């Protein structure tokens, strides 16, 4: 789903012109967003309680807080980007 949203919002490394000031940093950041999404999915699949698991998760509270805050930051960035692109003019 992230890939579809990122494509729709043109959030990929290739969408950043090389001539733009800070383009390398922007490319790295967009790459890190992609890595974050996959990391969150891996955390959920490895340590989460999904898929009908009944055993307690070995994750600590700090892991849960990291996953939550990363997901919030990513979601806010995507939503803000979408709102900015939807504004007329």
N, C-alpha and C positions, 0 to 999 in steps of 0.2 A: 504494500500500500504506500509506503514512503516513497518508493521509486516513482510511482504514478504521480503523487503529489509534487515531488521535486521536479519532475518533468513538466508538469502543468505550470509550475511557478518559475521555470527556468533556473532551478537551483542545482547547477552542476558546474564542475570545474571548467568545462568547455564554454560555458556561457559568460565567463569573465574575460574581457578583452585583455590581451597582453600589454597593451599600451596604457591601461588604467593604473593610476597610482595605487599602490598597495595590492596589485592583482595577484602576486604570489601569496600574500597573506590571505586574501579572499579565497583563493583556490585551496589552500591548506585547510581553512576553516570549513569550507563546503565539503571537503573530503572527510574531515573529522565528524561532521554531522552524519554522514553515511556510516562511518565506523561506529558512532554512538548508537545508531539505530540497531545495527547488527549486534553490538555488544549487549544492549538491553534485551534483545530477543534471546541471545545465548544465556544471559543471566536468568531470565524467566524460565527457559527450558531446562536449565541445569539446576537452579536453586529454588525455583518457584513451586507453588503448590498446585499448579494447573494440571491438566490431563488426569484429573481424578485421584491425584496423590493424597494419601491419608497420613503419611509420615511427616513429622515436623521438618521444616526446612533447616538446613545447616547454616543458612545465611544469618548474619548478625544484623542488629538494628542499623548499623552504619551502612551496610550493603543496601538495605531497603531504602534508606534515606538518599543514598547516592543514586539509585535507580529512579526513585521518585523525582528528585530534583533535576536529574538529566532529562527525564521525560517532560517535565514541566517547561524547562528552558527550551527544549526542542519544539514543543507544541506552541509555546508563545511566539517563538521566532517564525514558525510556519504560518500561524494565524496572522501575525503582524504583517508579514510579507504579502499574504493574500489580501488583507485589507488595503494595504498601500497600492497594490496592483489594481484593485477594484475601484479606487477613487477616480471620479471623472477628471479629465484634464491631466 
